[in-house]
Amino acid sequence: MYPNLKIEIFKRGLRQNNLAKALGLNEAILSKIINGYREPSGGQKQILAQYLQVDESWLFEKFEANMIAKFASLSPAKDEKDSES
């Protein structure tokens, strides 16, 4: 999944079908790219980043399910009161 791509589309109030038409992409293909079911080509990455006016590498950072486990395993920092005890 490409959360940054999803967020940018949402922030701008764009609909996937309108974005696909504006970029000359198939709506189903764009949906699969956004949801991480299809790897975008270099050209698709470039046109999406240019259209949204953001950095291409940032836009296509992947969210991996194993990142959830990694962050969930981190214990919360103790505040100073807990460390004084």
N, C-alpha and C positions, 0 to 999 in steps of 0.2 A: 504494500500500500504506500502511496505517496501522500502523507498527511499535509505537507506544505502546499502541494498542488490543490488538494481539496479545500484547504483554508483560503488560499488566494482566490479561487473561484467563488467561494461563499462570500468572502469579504467584499467582492466586487458586485455581488448580486447577479452573477451570470448564471444562466441555465446551460446545462451541458449541451443540449441540442443546438442552442444558438451559438455557443462557442464552437462546436464542431462545424457548423455551417460557415461561420466566419473564417475558420482556418482551413476549410476544405477537407475536413476529416470525416470519416464515417462515425456516426453517433455511437454505435455499438463498440467500435474500436476505442474511441475516446473514453467511454465508460470503463472498459476493461483496463485501460492504462491507469486511470484515476484510482481504481480499486485494487490495483496491483496484480491483476490476472494476466496482463500482457505487458511485456517489456517494450517501451517506446523506442522507435528508431532514433538515430542521431538527429535526423531532420525533424521528426516530430517533437523531440525535446527542444530543439532550437526554436521552432515556430511558436511553441507554447510559452517558452521563456521570454521571447521577444514580445509576443502579444501581451503578456502579463507584466512586462517590464521588470523582471526579477532575474537574479542570478540562476543560471541553468543548473549548476551543481546543487545549490540549495533547494531549488524547486523539486528536484528528483532524488532527494535523500529518502532512502527507504526506511520504513518502520518495520522492524522485525519483531515477531512475537516473543523471541527470547529476551528482548530488551525489557519486557514487563517483568519477567522473572528476575532479571538482574537488579532492577530498581526495587522490586518488592523485597529482595533479600537484604537491602540496606536498612540498618536500624536507624530510627530517628535520632537526631542529635539530642543529647540531654541538655536541659537548661541549667543555669548555674546553681539553682536551689538543689537539684538532684545531685550535683557533683559535690556539694558541701556536706551531704549526709554521710 
